[in-house]
Amino acid sequence: MTLYARGIADAILEGRANAVNEVVKAVSAEGSDEFVEVDEAAA
């Protein structure tokens, strides 16, 4: 039973770590876009 609970806890912690890494990657990717192309005809 203890081994089962430890496995679940490890999976939860790993999932949280992966989620945080994905958010960091997304935020850093947004910061790299300094220029936005605008179509003046559509405005």
Secondary structure in CASP SS format (residue, H / E / C, confidence):
PFRMAT SS
TARGET T0000
AUTHOR 0000-0000-0000
METHOD secondary structure of the structure
MODEL  1
M C 1.00
T H 1.00
L H 1.00
Y H 1.00
A H 1.00
R H 1.00
G H 1.00
I H 1.00
A H 1.00
D H 1.00
A H 1.00
I H 1.00
L H 1.00
E H 1.00
G H 1.00
R H 1.00
A H 1.00
N H 1.00
A H 1.00
V H 1.00
N H 1.00
E H 1.00
V H 1.00
V H 1.00
K H 1.00
A H 1.00
V H 1.00
S H 1.00
A H 1.00
E H 1.00
G H 1.00
S C 1.00
D C 1.00
E C 1.00
F C 1.00
V C 1.00
E C 1.00
V C 1.00
D C 1.00
E C 1.00
A C 1.00
A C 1.00
A C 1.00
END
